Amino acid sequence: MSGIIGKKLGMSNIFGNDGEIIPVTIIQAGPCKVVNIRTKEKNGYEALQLAFGEKKEKHTSKPLAGQFKSSGIVPSLLLKEFRNFNIGDYKVGDQLGADFFVEGETIKVRGRNKGKGFQGVMRRHNFGGVGGTSHGQSDRLRAPGSIGASSYPSRVFKGQRMAGRMGNENVTISGLQVVKVLPEQNLIFVKGAVPGAINSILELIKK
């Protein structure tokens, strides 16, 4: 799927044409530079390798630094490949920004959601707690209770809902509408919320 890399700047709301308040996420869409072009003849598939952000050369690994140098591009924070581009329309060094999108179109946004650390069953799985005590719990209202089966099969089933690490996972949200595009500032306004904290990196994918 074709797309570019962006950064979540925060949330706000804007007024629609009919006066309706629309909650939006403000995303810096690019600028992304084309670092490499994958072709079927050489790589077996077609894709564009895009770079986002900047990074000091001393913080860049030597293989990546060499790749950037051969492309004539300053070292970047992140490299991602996107398929479904008409690669004949692009060359190394081209730049993609917010004008890659048009107002009203629907996109997918992929990012890493907020990490919430090690959480108990009430927060992680919405267990009932007070007033919903079960599984042999009478005085520990936030405890998970019994986790075992009967004498057969005498083990805990896989997938049992228990306490553990929560969040910090890759999440894709589909069906998000681009409400507004500001090409001169490389900003797009997407209706609704997207994964991740402020300043987290996102993949903005055309459907």
ABEGO torsion letter per residue (X at the ends): XBBBBBBBAEBBBBBBAAGBBBBBBBBBBOBBBBABBBBAAAAGBBBBBBBBEBBBAAABBAAAAAAAAAAGBBBBABBBBBBGBBAAABBBGBBBBAAABBBGBBBBBBBBBBBAEBBBAAAAAGBAEBGABBGGBAABAABAEBABBBAOAGBBBBGBBBBEBBEGBBBBBBGBBBABBBAAAGBBBBBEBBBEBBGBBBBBBBX
